Amino acid sequence: MDISGRLAQANGRLRSSKIGIAIQQRGNTLWLRGTFPPKSNSGKTKPHQQRISLRTKENPQGVKATIAGLQYAEQQARAIALQLDKGQFNWADWQLGQAQEAETVSDWVEKFETEYWRRRSRNQQTETTWKKDYQIVFPKFVEFAKDAEISVDLIIKFVSQTKPDTRSRKRACDILGRLGKFAKLENLDAIKELSGNYSPGTVSPRSLPTDEQIAQWRDKITNSGWQWIYGMCAAYGLRPHEVFHVDMLDFPIARVSDETKTGERFIYPLYPEWVESWNLKEIVLPNLVSMKDSSNAKLGTKISGFFYDFKIPFPPYNLRHCYARRCFEFGFTPGETHLKKHHKY
Protein backbone atom coordinates (compact mmCIF):
# COMPACT_ATOMS: atom_id res chain seq x y z
CA MET A 1 0.00 0.00 0.00
CA ASP A 2 1.43 3.36 -1.03
CA ILE A 3 1.00 5.89 1.77
CA SER A 4 3.62 8.37 0.58
CA GLY A 5 1.02 11.10 0.04
CA ARG A 6 -0.52 10.58 3.49
CA LEU A 7 2.97 10.43 5.02
CA ALA A 8 3.87 13.81 3.53
CA GLN A 9 0.62 15.28 4.86
CA ALA A 10 1.25 13.92 8.37
CA ASN A 11 4.77 15.34 8.44
CA GLY A 12 3.40 18.64 7.15
CA ARG A 13 0.98 18.77 10.08
CA LEU A 14 3.80 18.07 12.52
CA ARG A 15 5.90 20.86 11.04
CA SER A 16 2.96 23.27 11.18
CA SER A 17 2.63 22.44 14.88
CA LYS A 18 6.35 23.24 15.27
CA ILE A 19 7.10 19.65 16.25
CA GLY A 20 10.65 18.66 15.31
CA ILE A 21 9.85 14.98 14.88
CA ALA A 22 9.22 13.36 11.50
CA ILE A 23 7.67 10.05 10.54
CA GLN A 24 9.81 7.84 8.31
CA GLN A 25 8.83 4.75 6.37
CA ARG A 26 11.48 2.06 6.41
CA GLY A 27 10.40 -0.93 4.41
CA ASN A 28 6.93 -1.81 5.64
CA THR A 29 7.23 -0.18 9.06
CA LEU A 30 7.10 3.36 10.43
CA TRP A 31 9.70 5.05 12.61
CA LEU A 32 10.08 8.46 14.20
CA ARG A 33 13.14 10.64 13.68
CA GLY A 34 14.12 13.76 15.58
CA THR A 35 16.56 15.30 18.03
CA PHE A 36 16.44 13.27 21.24
CA PRO A 37 18.57 13.08 24.41
CA PRO A 38 21.55 10.69 24.18
CA LYS A 39 21.05 7.08 25.21
CA SER A 40 22.73 6.13 28.48
CA ASN A 41 25.30 3.88 26.77
CA SER A 42 26.05 6.10 23.76
CA GLY A 43 28.95 8.05 25.25
CA LYS A 44 27.37 11.28 24.03
CA THR A 45 26.30 14.18 26.23
CA LYS A 46 24.15 16.34 23.97
CA PRO A 47 20.85 15.69 22.15
CA HIS A 48 21.32 14.63 18.53
CA GLN A 49 19.42 13.18 15.58
CA GLN A 50 18.19 9.66 16.30
CA ARG A 51 15.42 7.26 15.30
CA ILE A 52 12.74 5.73 17.48
CA SER A 53 11.10 2.46 16.55
CA LEU A 54 7.43 2.15 17.44
CA ARG A 55 7.74 -1.48 18.52
CA THR A 56 5.90 -2.45 21.69
CA LYS A 57 5.47 -5.65 23.70
CA GLU A 58 2.01 -5.99 22.21
CA ASN A 59 3.31 -5.33 18.70
CA PRO A 60 6.99 -6.43 18.55
CA GLN A 61 7.03 -6.25 14.74
CA GLY A 62 6.53 -2.51 14.83
CA VAL A 63 3.89 -0.24 13.36
CA LYS A 64 2.97 -1.15 9.81
CA ALA A 65 3.03 1.41 7.03
CA THR A 66 -0.75 1.70 6.76
CA ILE A 67 -3.16 4.59 7.19
CA ALA A 68 -4.01 3.35 10.69
CA GLY A 69 -0.32 2.95 11.49
CA LEU A 70 0.35 6.46 10.23
CA GLN A 71 -2.32 7.89 12.50
CA TYR A 72 -0.78 6.08 15.47
CA ALA A 73 2.72 7.29 14.56
CA GLU A 74 1.53 10.91 14.37
CA GLN A 75 -0.09 10.59 17.80
CA GLN A 76 3.12 9.16 19.24
CA ALA A 77 5.18 11.97 17.68
CA ARG A 78 2.99 14.56 19.36
CA ALA A 79 3.12 12.71 22.69
CA ILE A 80 6.94 12.46 22.57
CA ALA A 81 7.21 16.15 21.64
CA LEU A 82 5.20 16.97 24.77
CA GLN A 83 7.49 14.77 26.88
CA LEU A 84 10.53 16.56 25.47
CA ASP A 85 9.02 19.97 26.23
CA LYS A 86 8.38 18.92 29.84
CA GLY A 87 11.76 17.22 30.21
CA GLN A 88 10.04 13.88 30.84
CA PHE A 89 11.33 11.88 27.87
CA ASN A 90 12.88 8.55 28.92
CA TRP A 91 14.58 6.09 26.59
CA ALA A 92 13.54 3.24 28.89
CA ASP A 93 10.02 3.65 27.56
CA TRP A 94 11.35 2.71 24.13
CA GLN A 95 13.89 0.03 25.07
CA LEU A 96 12.12 -2.74 23.19
CA GLY A 97 11.77 -0.56 20.14
CA GLN A 98 15.48 0.13 19.94
CA ALA A 99 16.64 -3.46 20.44
CA GLN A 100 17.23 -4.02 16.73
CA GLU A 101 18.27 -0.51 15.71
CA ALA A 102 21.37 0.11 13.63
CA GLU A 103 21.13 -2.97 11.43
CA THR A 104 20.41 -1.34 8.08
CA VAL A 105 22.96 0.20 5.76
CA SER A 106 21.65 3.68 6.57
CA ASP A 107 22.10 3.08 10.30
CA TRP A 108 25.63 1.77 9.93
CA VAL A 109 26.65 4.65 7.67
CA GLU A 110 25.33 7.10 10.25
CA LYS A 111 27.21 5.36 13.05
CA PHE A 112 30.38 5.18 10.95
CA GLU A 113 30.26 8.91 10.22
CA THR A 114 29.78 9.73 13.90
CA GLU A 115 32.78 7.58 14.86
CA TYR A 116 34.85 8.92 11.95
CA TRP A 117 34.57 12.50 13.17
CA ARG A 118 34.95 11.51 16.79
CA ARG A 119 38.46 10.30 15.96
CA ARG A 120 39.47 13.22 13.72
CA SER A 121 39.58 16.99 13.87
CA ARG A 122 37.48 18.69 11.19
CA ASN A 123 39.68 20.74 8.89
CA GLN A 124 40.00 21.35 5.16
CA GLN A 125 42.04 18.21 4.60
CA THR A 126 39.73 15.81 6.48
CA GLU A 127 36.60 17.45 5.05
CA THR A 128 38.00 17.07 1.54
CA THR A 129 38.82 13.38 2.13
CA TRP A 130 35.29 12.76 3.40
CA LYS A 131 33.66 14.53 0.45
CA LYS A 132 35.92 13.05 -2.26
CA ASP A 133 35.75 9.45 -1.03
CA TYR A 134 33.13 8.60 1.57
CA GLN A 135 30.48 11.08 0.46
CA ILE A 136 30.73 9.77 -3.09
CA VAL A 137 30.16 6.13 -2.09
CA PHE A 138 27.87 6.18 0.96
CA PRO A 139 24.80 8.00 -0.47
CA LYS A 140 24.77 5.72 -3.53
CA PHE A 141 25.09 2.62 -1.36
CA VAL A 142 22.29 3.76 0.97
CA GLU A 143 20.03 4.41 -2.02
CA PHE A 144 20.91 1.02 -3.50
CA ALA A 145 20.31 -0.81 -0.22
CA LYS A 146 16.98 0.88 0.60
CA ASP A 147 16.19 -0.51 4.06
CA ALA A 148 18.14 -3.75 3.76
CA GLU A 149 20.40 -4.96 6.54
CA ILE A 150 24.10 -4.53 5.87
CA SER A 151 25.91 -7.65 4.66
CA VAL A 152 28.92 -8.64 2.60
CA ASP A 153 26.63 -10.02 -0.11
CA LEU A 154 24.85 -6.67 -0.38
CA ILE A 155 28.16 -4.82 -0.62
CA ILE A 156 29.36 -7.21 -3.34
CA LYS A 157 26.17 -6.68 -5.35
CA PHE A 158 26.64 -2.91 -5.15
CA VAL A 159 30.35 -3.00 -5.99
CA SER A 160 29.72 -5.34 -8.92
CA GLN A 161 27.77 -2.54 -10.63
CA THR A 162 30.99 -0.54 -11.05
CA LYS A 163 33.40 -1.12 -13.92
CA PRO A 164 36.28 -3.50 -13.05
CA ASP A 165 39.83 -2.15 -12.69
CA THR A 166 38.68 1.46 -12.32
CA ARG A 167 39.08 4.10 -9.67
CA SER A 168 35.34 3.88 -8.94
CA ARG A 169 35.58 0.13 -8.27
CA LYS A 170 38.62 0.48 -6.03
CA ARG A 171 37.10 3.39 -4.09
CA ALA A 172 33.85 1.49 -3.52
CA CYS A 173 35.74 -1.60 -2.30
CA ASP A 174 38.00 0.43 0.00
CA ILE A 175 35.24 2.55 1.55
CA LEU A 176 32.67 -0.23 1.94
CA GLY A 177 35.36 -2.59 3.19
CA ARG A 178 35.99 -0.12 6.02
CA LEU A 179 32.26 0.12 6.66
CA GLY A 180 32.02 -3.67 6.75
CA LYS A 181 34.92 -3.88 9.20
CA PHE A 182 33.24 -1.25 11.37
CA ALA A 183 30.01 -3.31 11.31
CA LYS A 184 32.06 -6.42 12.23
CA LEU A 185 31.05 -8.33 9.11
CA GLU A 186 32.84 -11.54 8.21
CA ASN A 187 34.47 -12.60 4.92
CA LEU A 188 35.62 -9.07 4.05
CA ASP A 189 38.30 -10.58 1.80
CA ALA A 190 35.55 -11.18 -0.75
CA ILE A 191 35.17 -7.40 -1.07
CA LYS A 192 38.92 -6.85 -1.31
CA GLU A 193 39.20 -9.39 -4.12
CA LEU A 194 36.90 -7.25 -6.27
CA SER A 195 39.19 -4.21 -6.09
CA GLY A 196 41.00 -5.22 -9.25
CA ASN A 197 44.29 -3.84 -10.51
CA TYR A 198 43.56 -0.12 -10.58
CA SER A 199 46.19 2.22 -9.17
CA PRO A 200 46.85 5.90 -9.87
CA GLY A 201 50.39 4.74 -10.54
CA THR A 202 49.37 2.36 -13.30
CA VAL A 203 49.81 4.86 -16.11
CA SER A 204 50.90 3.76 -19.57
CA PRO A 205 54.54 4.80 -20.12
CA ARG A 206 53.56 5.92 -23.62
CA SER A 207 51.26 8.58 -22.11
CA LEU A 208 54.06 10.13 -20.04
CA PRO A 209 56.30 12.92 -21.32
CA THR A 210 60.03 12.34 -21.61
CA ASP A 211 62.37 14.24 -19.32
CA GLU A 212 63.44 16.32 -22.31
CA GLN A 213 59.83 17.25 -23.03
CA ILE A 214 59.29 18.12 -19.36
CA ALA A 215 62.20 20.56 -19.44
CA GLN A 216 61.07 22.04 -22.76
CA TRP A 217 57.56 22.77 -21.50
CA ARG A 218 58.93 24.32 -18.33
CA ASP A 219 60.98 26.76 -20.42
CA LYS A 220 57.88 27.80 -22.38
CA ILE A 221 56.15 29.08 -19.23
CA THR A 222 56.71 32.83 -18.89
CA ASN A 223 55.07 33.46 -15.51
CA SER A 224 57.72 32.91 -12.81
CA GLY A 225 55.20 31.65 -10.25
CA TRP A 226 53.74 28.99 -12.51
CA GLN A 227 57.21 28.13 -13.73
CA TRP A 228 58.28 27.45 -10.13
CA ILE A 229 55.20 25.31 -9.43
CA TYR A 230 55.81 23.28 -12.59
CA GLY A 231 59.47 22.81 -11.67
CA MET A 232 58.67 21.61 -8.14
CA CYS A 233 56.17 19.06 -9.41
CA ALA A 234 58.70 17.83 -11.96
CA ALA A 235 61.85 17.73 -9.81
CA TYR A 236 60.31 16.47 -6.54
CA GLY A 237 57.29 14.51 -7.75
CA LEU A 238 54.94 16.56 -5.59
CA ARG A 239 51.19 16.29 -5.71
CA PRO A 240 49.92 19.55 -7.22
CA HIS A 241 48.53 20.97 -3.96
CA GLU A 242 51.75 20.15 -2.08
CA VAL A 243 53.66 22.97 -3.76
CA PHE A 244 51.67 25.35 -1.53
CA HIS A 245 52.80 23.48 1.60
CA VAL A 246 56.56 23.16 1.05
CA ASP A 247 59.66 24.89 2.36
CA MET A 248 63.22 24.80 1.00
CA LEU A 249 65.17 25.53 4.19
CA ASP A 250 67.13 22.26 3.76
CA PHE A 251 67.76 22.81 0.04
CA PRO A 252 68.13 20.82 -2.12
CA ILE A 253 65.88 18.69 0.10
CA ALA A 254 62.26 19.86 0.09
CA ARG A 255 60.09 19.58 3.20
CA VAL A 256 56.37 19.01 2.70
CA SER A 257 54.29 20.06 5.71
CA ASP A 258 51.78 17.92 7.59
CA GLU A 259 48.83 19.76 5.98
CA THR A 260 48.99 17.40 3.00
CA LYS A 261 47.61 13.95 2.16
CA THR A 262 50.50 11.89 3.56
CA GLY A 263 51.74 14.41 6.11
CA GLU A 264 55.23 15.76 6.70
CA ARG A 265 58.13 14.30 4.75
CA PHE A 266 61.48 15.31 3.24
CA ILE A 267 62.15 14.65 -0.46
CA TYR A 268 65.28 14.49 -2.59
CA PRO A 269 65.10 15.91 -6.13
CA LEU A 270 65.47 13.93 -9.33
CA TYR A 271 67.27 15.48 -11.17
CA PRO A 272 69.43 17.55 -8.76
CA GLU A 273 70.63 19.69 -11.68
CA TRP A 274 67.04 20.78 -12.36
CA VAL A 275 66.64 22.36 -8.93
CA GLU A 276 69.90 24.26 -9.40
CA SER A 277 69.36 25.50 -12.93
CA TRP A 278 65.68 26.30 -12.29
CA ASN A 279 66.50 28.08 -9.00
CA LEU A 280 63.81 26.17 -7.09
CA LYS A 281 65.37 27.22 -3.79
CA GLU A 282 63.61 30.57 -4.15
CA ILE A 283 59.89 30.02 -3.58
CA VAL A 284 57.86 32.01 -6.10
CA LEU A 285 54.09 31.50 -6.20
CA PRO A 286 51.61 32.95 -8.69
CA ASN A 287 49.17 35.57 -7.46
CA LEU A 288 46.05 33.47 -6.90
CA VAL A 289 42.86 34.98 -5.48
CA SER A 290 41.70 33.43 -2.18
CA MET A 291 44.60 30.96 -2.22
CA LYS A 292 44.99 31.20 1.56
CA ASP A 293 41.52 29.83 2.28
CA SER A 294 41.47 27.20 -0.46
CA SER A 295 41.29 23.49 0.28
CA ASN A 296 43.96 21.15 -1.09
CA ALA A 297 41.47 19.94 -3.69
CA LYS A 298 40.84 23.50 -4.92
CA LEU A 299 44.56 24.24 -5.04
CA GLY A 300 45.10 21.16 -7.16
CA THR A 301 42.24 22.20 -9.44
CA LYS A 302 43.82 25.62 -9.99
CA ILE A 303 47.07 24.00 -11.13
CA SER A 304 45.21 21.62 -13.44
CA GLY A 305 43.39 24.64 -14.84
CA PHE A 306 46.68 26.37 -15.63
CA PHE A 307 48.00 23.29 -17.45
CA TYR A 308 44.79 23.22 -19.50
CA ASP A 309 44.81 26.94 -20.29
CA PHE A 310 48.51 26.89 -21.23
CA LYS A 311 47.83 23.84 -23.44
CA ILE A 312 50.45 21.68 -21.73
CA PRO A 313 49.75 18.26 -23.33
CA PHE A 314 49.73 16.29 -20.06
CA PRO A 315 48.13 16.79 -16.62
CA PRO A 316 50.22 17.93 -13.63
CA TYR A 317 49.95 14.52 -11.96
CA ASN A 318 51.95 13.02 -14.83
CA LEU A 319 54.98 14.93 -13.55
CA ARG A 320 54.62 12.92 -10.35
CA HIS A 321 54.41 9.68 -12.34
CA CYS A 322 57.57 10.67 -14.21
CA TYR A 323 59.36 11.23 -10.90
CA ALA A 324 58.38 7.67 -9.91
CA ARG A 325 59.65 6.44 -13.28
CA ARG A 326 63.00 8.13 -12.63
CA CYS A 327 63.20 6.46 -9.22
CA PHE A 328 62.75 3.09 -10.91
CA GLU A 329 65.34 3.86 -13.58
CA PHE A 330 67.91 4.89 -10.96
CA GLY A 331 67.22 1.82 -8.83
CA PHE A 332 65.39 3.67 -6.05
CA THR A 333 61.97 3.09 -4.62
CA PRO A 334 60.12 6.40 -4.17
CA GLY A 335 60.29 5.75 -0.43
CA GLU A 336 64.09 5.82 -0.56
CA THR A 337 64.00 9.39 -1.81
CA HIS A 338 61.86 10.40 1.17
CA LEU A 339 63.37 10.80 4.62
CA LYS A 340 60.02 10.50 6.30
CA LYS A 341 56.62 9.10 5.51
CA HIS A 342 56.31 6.79 2.52
CA HIS A 343 55.41 7.77 -1.02
CA LYS A 344 51.75 6.78 -1.08
CA TYR A 345 49.42 7.42 -3.98
N, C-alpha and C positions, 0 to 999 in steps of 0.2 A: 504493500500500500504506500503510495507516494503522499507524504504529508509535508513536503518541502514548503508549499505555500502557507499552510497552517503554522508551520514552525517559524517562518519569517514573521508572520503576524504576531505570534506569541512573544517572540523576542522584541518586536516593535513595541508591544504593550509594556514589557518590562523596562525598556529604555525610556519610554514616555513617563513611567513612574519613577525614573531616576534610580532604578535598581541595577547595580553593576554585575548582575549574574545573567548568563546566557544559557539557553538550552542547546545542547549539541546532540545530533544523531550520530551514533557510532554503530554501524551495522544495523541491527534490528532493535537496538536499545537506545534509551535516552539518558544523557548525563547532564550535569550542570557544571558550568565553568565560570570561575570568577576569582577575585582576590580574597583569599582566606588566610587565617592565622597559620603559622607553620605547625606541622605535626610534631609531636613530642620527640620522635626519633629522627627527625630530618636534619638536625644540626643547624638549622636556620633560625634566625631570631626575628625576622620581619615578615609581615604578610606578603604573599606573592601569588601569582597565577597558578591555580590548581584545578583539578577536576573532582567532582563528587559523583560517585555512582549512586543510583537510587535503589540499590538492592536492599531488601529487608529480610528478616527471618521468615516472614510470611510469603515473600516473593524473592527467593534467592537468585533467580535468573535476571532480575532487574526489571525495569519498566519498559514495556514494549513500545515501539515507535508506531503508536496508533493515536487516533484522535483522543480517546479516553486517557491514554498514557501521557499525551501532551498536556492535557488539562491538569493531570496530577502533577506533572513536572513543573508547570507554571505556579501552581499552589505552593509547592515545596520551595521554589525559588523565592517567592514572596515571604514565606515563613522564615527561611534562612536569612534573608536580608534584614528582617526584623530582629532576629537573634544577634546579628552582627551589630546593628545599631545600638542594641541594649548591652552589648558586651557579653552575651550569654551563649555564644556559639561554642560547641564542644565537639571535637572530632570523635569522641567516644560514641556519640550518637550515630556515627556513620562508619563504625569500625568494620562491620560486615561488608558494607558497600565498597570499602577500599581494599579488601583482602586480595583482589586479583588485579589491582591497578598496575600500571606500568608494564604491561605485557605486549602491547602493540608496538609497531614501528614508531608511530608518532610519540608514544610515551618514552620509548628508549632514546629517541633523538633529543627530546626535551631534557631528559636526565643527563645525557651525554653533554649537551651544551652547557648545562648548569655546572657540571663537574669540570668541563674544559676551562671555563672562565674562573672557576674557583682556584685553579692551579696556576693561572697566568695573569699577569697584569695586562690591562687593555691599553694598547698603544697602536700607533700606525702600522707597525710591523705585524703584530698579532691579529689586528682587525683585517689586514690585507690577506693574511694566510687563511683566516676563516672564510672570507668572502670568495677568494679565488679557488678554494678547494672544497671545504665542507659545505658552504652555502650553495655551491653548484650541484652537489650530489644529493644532499639530504632532502630538499623539497621535492625533487623528482622521485626519490625513493619512497617518500611518504605518500605522494600522489599515486604511485604505482601500487603500493601495498594496501591502500584504502585503510581498513580497520583490521587487517590481518595481524596475527602475532608474529613477532620477529623470529626468523629461523634462517639457518644456512641455506636451505633449499630456496627460500624466498629471495635471499640475496643473490644466489646463483642465477635465478630466473631473471632478475633485474639486470645483473651485470651482462648476461648473455645477449641482451638487446644492443649492447654497444659493439662497435666494430673491433675485431681482434687486433692486437699489436698496435694500438693507438694510445694516445695520451688519455683519451676519455676512458678507455677500458682500464688502464693502469690506475688512474685516479679513483675510479669507482671501486676497484678492488682494494686499494689502500685504505680509503676512507671507510668503506663498509666493513673491511676487515677489522679496523679499530673499533667500530661500533659493535661488531660481533664479539670481540674480545671483552669490551666493556659490559656487554650483556651476558658474558660467561657462556657463550655458545660453544659447542664442541665441533670438531672436524673443520676448523678454520683453514686448514691447508687446502681444502677444496676450493676456497675462494682465491687463495694465493696462486694456485695453479692456473687460474684463468687470466692472470695478469699479462701473460704473453712476453714478448721480447722488446717492448717499447722502452726506449730511454732517450732523454734529450741529447745524450751523447752519440746516439746511433745515427749520425749524419753521413750521407754518402760523401766520400772524399772528393768525388767529381764536382760536388756542389760548393766546395770550399775554395776560397781564393788562395793563390800561391802567396808565399811571403813577399815576392817581388811585387805582386799586384797590391798587396796590403800597403806596402811602402809607397807605391805610386798613387794610390787613392788618398793617402794621408797628405801627400804633397799638394794635391789639388785643392784641399780645403784652405780657404783664405782666412776664415775667422779663427783667431788664435785660441779662443776658448773651446770651440768644437774640435779644433786640431788637437788640443791637449787631451780632451775626452777620448777621441779616437785612438790616440797614441797609447793611453793608459789601458784601454780595452785590449789593444793589440799586443802590447809588450808584457802585460801582467795577467792577461786572461780574466779580467774582472767582469762580473755581471754588470750590465749597463748602469744600474742604480748605485753600484758600489763606488763609482768614481766620485760621488758626492759625499762619501764617508771614508775618505782615505787621507792619510798624511804621509809625507816623505821625509820625516825627520831622520830616519835611518837609511837614507838614500845610499845605494840604489835599491834597497829593500823597501817595499811599500807596506804600510800597516793599514789594514781595513778594520774599521771600528766594529763594536758589537751591535750596532744598529742595523746590521744587515742579516741576510738569510741564515748564514752559517756562523755568524758572530765574528769575534776578533781573530785575526790571523795575520801573519807576516809572509810576504810573497817575494820570491826572487824573479827578476825579469828574464824573459827569453824573447829577444836577444838583448844582452847587456848593451851592445853598441847602439841599439835603438834609443834607449833611455838617455844616453849621453848626447847623441846627435840631435834628438828631438827635444832636448832640455826639459824632460819630464819632471825634474826636481822642482821646478818652479810651477806651482799650482796656478792654473789660469782657467777659470770657468766662464762660460758664456753668461750673458745677462738675461736670466730667465725670470719671468714674472711669477711671483708667489712660490718660488722654488723652496723657500724656507719651510713652508707649511705643507709641502707635497709629500704624499706617501711614496714608498719605494716603487710601487707599481706605476704611479704617475710619472716619477722621474725616468723610469725605464721607457715609458711610452713617449716622453719628450725626445729621448735620444733616438728611438726608432723612427719618430716623425722626421727628425733631421736627416737621417739616412735616406728616407723616402724622398724628401724634398730635394736633397742634393743629388738624387739619382745614383747613389752608391749601389752597385748591383748585388749586394748581399746584406742581410740583416746584421745588427751589431752583435748578436749572440754568436754569429759565425766566427768572430774574432776570438771568442773564448774557445770555441772548438779547435781553431787553428793553434792556439796556445797548447791545448791538450795534445794535438798532433805533434807539435815540436817536442813536448816532453817525451812522447813515445820514441820519436826519432833519435833523441839524445840519450835514450836509455833510462829516463826518469819516469817515475809515476808522478802525477800532479801533486800527490801528497808530499813527495820529497822536495818539492820546490816551496812548500809552505812550512813555516816554523811552528805554526800552531794548527788549529783545527783543520780537519781533512777537507779535500777538494770534493765537495758533494754537489751534484747537480740537482 
